[in-house]
Amino acid sequence: QVQLVESGGGLVQAGESLTLSCVASTTIFSFVGMGWYRQAPGKQRELVAGITTANIPNYDDSVKGRFTISRENAKKTVYLQMNNLKPEDTAVYYCNNDRPSWSWGQGTQVTVSS
């Protein structure tokens, strides 16, 4: 059973930045694509950024140019650098593989005030 532990969320003002981290307890981390997902109140969980095993990123249009996903295989960690945050980015952020197929972690709350 893979455990995912997200951290780094918080309350910020619009225009500020946050960096999220997610550690995955799996020996196959470097062999799987990873993603950051978010779920806003009353909405479905959505993929906002993904990164392949070859470190090729992809982004939802809503975050393109503002968010940067990266990974550090030796630490089994995926990061999400979030710049120029907007109130509509407010959500609980989760990581998972790119399917996603692992059990979800507790997520980390990001709240952006206007």
N, C-alpha and C positions, 0 to 999 in steps of 0.2 A: 504494500500500500504506500503510494507516494504521498508524502506530506509537503504541502506548499505553504510557505510562511511569507506573507507580504508585510512590508513596513514602509514608513516614510510619508504617510499621508498627514494631513493637517488642515488647518483653517488659514487661508491666505486671502489677500485682496486681489482683485482683478489686475492682471499685468505682472503678477509675481510668479515665482518659479518653485517647483518642488521636484525632488528626485525620489522615485519609488524603487524599492528593491524587493526581490522575491528569491528565496532560497528553496530549491527543490531537493528533497531527500531521495535521489535516485542515481544509480551508477550509470544510467544510460543518458544522462542529461545532454552530453555533447552530441548525441546521435539523433536528437529530436528537435524539430522546430518548436519555438516557443512563442507565446503571445500574451499581450496584456488586454484584458477585457474590462468593461465597466458596466455597472448597472445603476441607473438613476432611479429615484423613487417613481413607482408606477410604470416603469419601462422594462423592456426585456434586456437581458445582458447582451452586450455587443462587443465585437472585436475592434479595438482601436489601433493596435500595432502588432505586427508579427516579425519574427526574425528567423531565417532559415539556419540550417546547420552550417551553411557557408557564409553566415553573417550578412545575408542580403535582407534588408528591412522592407517592410511594406506598411502603409498607413491608410487609415480611413481618411477620407477627404476632410473631415471635420477637424483633424489634428495635424494634417500635413503642413510641414513648415514650422510647427510649434513644438511637437513632441519628437523625441529621439529614443529609439529602443536600442539596447546593446546587451551583450551577454559576456559572461566571464566563466568559461567552462570549468576552469580549475576550482572555482568557488561554487559551481553549480548555481549560479546566480544570474538572473536577468534584471535589467534596469530599465526604467522609463524616466527620462529627463523631460520634464514638462515646463515649457516656457510660455510667457504671455498667456497665463491661464485666464479663462473666461468663466462667468457664472454657469454657463451651460456645460462646463466640464465637471460640475459637482456630481459626484457619484461615489459608489464603493468600487474600488479598483481591485481586480483579481488577476493572477497570472495562471497559466495552464499551458499544456502543450498546444500545438496548432490544430488539433482535431475538434474540440478539446475532449480528452478522455480520462483525465485523472480526477479524483475527487477534489472539489473546490476547497480552498483554504478559507480563512475567515475574512480575507480581504482587508483593505485599508481605506479609510474614509478620506475623501478629498472634498473640501468645501471651499468654494470660491465666492467671496462676497463682492458685490458691485460697489 
